[in-house]
Amino acid sequence: MAMAAGTVSAGLVISNLTVSSDESYEVVENGLHNGSVVYIDRSYTHSIVPIMLQGTTYIKTANDDKSSGGSSFITFDVNQDV
């Protein structure tokens, strides 16, 4: 099923998350909301999450990894097209 641009599919499942920095990234299921924590290593919170994204699943990353990269820095599986 094709999705229109600007829509978010419900029921996203992220699994098999691995990060080459060995940080403990977190999959936050249905957790993106105003006030949710942005990073695993900072206390910053999202102040304004657009309504269409509220309640979606996301990966909470490490701010200290901001300069990291590479084609396999982070890998994961999902249950739908993304």
C-alpha positions in Angstrom: 0.0 0.0 0.0 1.5 3.4 -1.0 1.3 6.2 1.4 0.7 9.8 0.5 3.6 12.2 1.2 3.4 13.7 4.6 1.5 10.7 6.3 2.8 8.4 9.0 1.9 4.7 9.1 0.7 3.3 12.4 2.1 0.1 13.9 5.8 0.6 13.1 7.9 -2.0 14.8 11.7 -1.5 15.0 13.8 -4.5 15.8 17.3 -5.8 15.8 18.8 -2.4 16.5 22.6 -2.3 16.6 24.9 0.7 16.9 28.7 0.5 16.2 29.4 3.0 19.1 28.0 0.4 21.6 25.7 3.1 23.0 22.4 1.8 24.3 20.0 3.4 21.8 16.4 2.9 22.6 13.3 2.1 20.5 10.5 4.2 22.0 7.3 2.6 20.8 4.4 5.0 20.3 6.3 7.5 22.4 7.0 10.7 20.4 5.1 13.5 22.2 5.8 17.0 23.5 8.0 16.5 26.5 9.5 13.2 25.4 13.3 12.9 25.9 15.3 13.4 22.7 18.6 11.7 23.6 19.8 8.8 25.8 22.7 11.0 27.1 21.0 14.4 27.6 17.9 15.6 29.4 16.7 17.7 26.3 13.0 17.2 25.5 10.9 17.7 22.4 9.0 21.0 22.9 6.8 20.9 19.8 6.0 17.6 18.0 3.8 18.1 15.0 0.3 16.5 15.5 0.9 14.0 12.6 4.0 12.6 14.4 2.6 12.5 17.9 2.5 8.9 19.2 4.9 7.5 16.6 7.7 5.1 17.3 11.2 6.5 17.2 14.9 5.6 18.0 16.3 7.6 20.9 20.0 8.2 20.0 23.1 9.5 21.8 24.0 13.2 21.3 27.6 12.2 21.8 27.4 10.2 18.6 26.6 13.3 16.5 29.9 13.1 14.5 29.6 9.3 14.0 28.8 7.9 10.6 29.4 5.2 8.0 27.1 2.9 6.1 26.6 0.5 9.0 26.9 2.8 12.0 23.3 2.0 12.9 21.2 -0.9 11.6 17.7 -2.1 12.3 14.8 -3.9 10.8 11.3 -2.6 10.4 8.0 -4.3 9.7 6.9 -2.0 6.9 8.2 0.3 4.1 10.0 3.3 5.5 
